[in-house]
Amino acid sequence: MSTFLRLIPLEMESLDKIVEPDREFNPEKDHEVGIMTDDLKKLFTVWKNYIKGAAEQKFKAQFDETPEEKQFAKINSRSWSRKQIYLLICFG
């Protein structure tokens, strides 16, 4: 198992605040499957933090003379992986 997957529980426990999904439930389009547990909310928050970090790195790379493309790719990859894990846990 990769290192960053082993770090997910540590990151979930070290969160200062939990981010709730910002989309409202739409009964015409959405199918309610249940209520998110606190652990899923923490995982969602970790995933959102990685997406934010990846976006910040991408923005910074556009204006730096020497962009850190390897670091951006690593963060972006982690963000994608965590999203997949989150979706598997929620809808698996």
C-alpha positions in Angstrom: 0.0 0.0 0.0 1.4 3.4 -0.9 2.4 5.8 1.8 -0.2 8.4 1.1 -3.0 5.8 1.5 -1.6 5.0 4.9 -1.6 8.7 5.8 -5.3 9.2 5.1 -6.5 8.2 8.6 -3.9 10.5 10.2 -5.0 13.4 8.0 -8.6 12.7 8.8 -7.9 12.8 12.6 -5.8 16.0 12.3 -8.6 18.1 10.6 -9.5 21.4 12.3 -12.9 21.6 10.7 -15.1 19.4 8.6 -16.3 20.6 5.2 -19.9 19.6 4.3 -20.8 18.9 0.7 -22.0 22.2 -0.8 -24.6 20.8 -3.1 -28.2 20.6 -2.0 -30.2 17.5 -2.4 -32.5 17.6 -5.4 -35.3 15.0 -5.2 -35.9 15.2 -9.0 -32.3 14.3 -9.9 -30.7 12.7 -6.8 -31.3 9.4 -5.2 -30.9 9.5 -1.4 -28.8 6.6 -0.1 -28.4 7.7 3.5 -26.7 10.1 5.8 -22.9 10.6 5.7 -21.1 9.4 8.8 -18.5 11.6 10.5 -15.7 9.4 8.9 -17.1 10.0 5.4 -17.4 13.7 6.1 -13.7 13.7 7.2 -12.7 11.8 4.1 -14.6 14.2 2.0 -12.8 17.1 3.7 -9.4 15.5 3.1 -10.3 15.1 -0.6 -11.5 18.7 -0.9 -8.3 19.9 0.7 -6.2 18.0 -1.9 -8.3 19.4 -4.7 -7.7 22.9 -3.3 -4.0 22.2 -3.0 -3.8 20.9 -6.6 -5.6 24.0 -7.9 -3.3 26.3 -6.0 -0.2 24.5 -7.3 -1.6 24.6 -10.9 -2.3 28.4 -10.6 1.2 29.0 -9.1 2.8 26.9 -11.9 1.2 29.1 -14.5 3.1 32.2 -13.2 6.4 30.8 -12.0 9.4 30.7 -14.2 10.2 27.2 -13.0 6.9 25.4 -12.3 7.1 22.4 -10.1 5.2 20.1 -12.4 6.3 16.9 -10.7 4.9 18.2 -7.4 1.7 19.2 -9.1 1.3 15.9 -10.8 1.8 14.1 -7.4 -0.8 16.2 -5.7 -3.2 15.9 -8.6 -2.8 12.1 -8.6 -3.4 11.9 -4.8 -6.5 14.1 -5.2 -7.9 11.8 -8.0 -7.0 8.6 -6.0 -8.7 10.0 -2.8 -11.8 10.9 -4.8 -12.0 7.3 -6.1 -11.6 5.9 -2.6 -14.3 8.3 -1.3 -16.7 7.2 -4.1 -16.0 3.6 -3.5 -16.7 3.9 0.2 -19.9 6.0 -0.3 -21.3 4.1 -3.3 -19.2 0.8 -3.4 
